[in-house]
Structure formats: C-alpha cells, structure tokens
C-alpha cells in the first residue's frame, strides 16, 4: 500500500509522448525511425541537396550512415545517378 505522497509505478498523470519525430524531418511523430515511405523522402532530400550544391557528398553519406548502412547505400546510389 502507498503512503501519503508516494506515487505508483503505473501513474500515468504525465505520460511521455509516444514516439519521436520522423527522421526525414517532416515532424510526424512515429514509433520507428520513419513514417511509411519517408525513408525514401530522406534519401531524395539528401540527393537533391548534393545535386544543388547545398551539401557535399561526404556529409550526405554520413547523415544516412548514422541511421543505417542500408540508407547509406541508397543515398550513395541516388547521388551517383544524378
């Protein structure tokens, strides 16, 4: 039994937000890294930034690698085909 002033482990009066912002930068709250399809949006945004000269290739690849090796591979392919 709880004494006065104690809270239980299941106290949900101030719950933490469920999830985190999508890694593509759209602001959608997700439980995983991306909202459905937004991993490709992330890849496209990085490839576009490189093509327009707003980001160098090395920085784009590092940003993708931070999330996963598979994304790095997709960014590398997208940047090479522009």
Secondary structure as the mmCIF struct_conf table of DSSP 4:
data_model
#
loop_
_struct_conf.conf_type_id
_struct_conf.id
_struct_conf.beg_label_comp_id
_struct_conf.beg_label_asym_id
_struct_conf.beg_label_seq_id
_struct_conf.end_label_comp_id
_struct_conf.end_label_asym_id
_struct_conf.end_label_seq_id
HELX_LH_PP_P HELX_LH_PP_P1 UNK A 2 UNK A 3
TURN_TY1_P TURN_TY1_P1 UNK A 4 UNK A 5
TURN_TY1_P TURN_TY1_P2 UNK A 9 UNK A 10
TURN_TY1_P TURN_TY1_P3 UNK A 13 UNK A 14
HELX_LH_PP_P HELX_LH_PP_P2 UNK A 15 UNK A 17
BEND BEND1 UNK A 18 UNK A 19
STRN STRN1 UNK A 20 UNK A 21
TURN_TY1_P TURN_TY1_P4 UNK A 23 UNK A 24
BEND BEND2 UNK A 25 UNK A 26
STRN STRN2 UNK A 29 UNK A 30
BEND BEND3 UNK A 31 UNK A 34
TURN_TY1_P TURN_TY1_P5 UNK A 36 UNK A 37
HELX_RH_AL_P HELX_RH_AL_P1 UNK A 38 UNK A 51
TURN_TY1_P TURN_TY1_P6 UNK A 52 UNK A 53
BEND BEND4 UNK A 54 UNK A 55
HELX_RH_AL_P HELX_RH_AL_P2 UNK A 57 UNK A 67
HELX_RH_AL_P HELX_RH_AL_P3 UNK A 69 UNK A 80
TURN_TY1_P TURN_TY1_P7 UNK A 81 UNK A 81
#
